[in-house]
Amino acid sequence: MELFRRTANPWGQDVLIGVSWDLMWAAVLAAGLFLIGHALWVRTRKKQAHEGPSDVPPGIPEKIERHSLAARAFHWVMSVSMLVLLITAFVPVMGWQFNWVDLHWQAGVLLIATVVYHIIHSIGWMDFWSMFQLGVSEGIATLKHLASSKAPAPPKAGKYPFDHRMYHHVIVVVSLSAIITGVLMMVRIDTPLWTRNPYLFSDATWGVMYVVHGVSGVSLILLVASHIYFALRPEKRWITWSMVRGWIDRDHYLEHFDPAKWVVTDGAMKSNDSGSGAIAEPAVRAKRED
């Protein structure tokens, strides 16, 4: 299997022109094997009952806001743009030919707009740094429990569990790599914003950009496939529904989260943990973390 595609430029120099399409098929195969493997692995694990906290704080509402309307709008618009980008990037390689270039860069512009919007919203109205906390001890406990069902269950998380934070870190790096190289590559095509200039960088530099952009795209096949898979799993659908309607019920909150880390009582906004968030009680309005 080849990793990169190369060709000779008009001056006879051997230059990179992108990643090998074999990597795309490898990513599709790896995604399929992961989904099947995980589904089989789950069946081998004993279902463990989640115990609620012994001392439940009073005043926890029936519905607890997990995602604001602004956060949900960002998520679904970004999802559409990401799917369009992946389809227009890889479906033509599979044999379905259509005018994909315009759709691809337009979806890329939409993705950039949503990311900029999310950054501004996160810094101005959310607990921006809570998602970037590593939580080393929490991660070690989680990995031990994944390796062996006999290991103690990891401690209950705040608003953002360890695996959610790790996925967020990876998707940030991969997406930014694709966005930065994609913006630079747009210089090579005509758009309503500018006239193409394929000579802005040397062939060698363009080749590196193509490779980084391609590796990012291939990685997103795995990341998006796994994200959709976990969103559809029966035991995770309550989280998916929270991204649709914005809230989770009290039972799921007490089952999966530590009330001392994600404090939601009395409509107060409190933060005792890197994964904390806040309540949106219908009758109470306070500055919230999302």
PyMOL commands that set and color helices and strands:
alter all, ss='L'
color gray80, all
select helices_A, chain A and resi 21-44+69-90+92-94+100-125+128-132+136-147+162-188+203-232+234-245+250-256+265-267
alter helices_A, ss='H'
color red, helices_A
select strands_A, chain A and resi 4-8+14-19+63-65+247-249
alter strands_A, ss='S'
color yellow, strands_A
deselect
rebuild
show_as cartoon
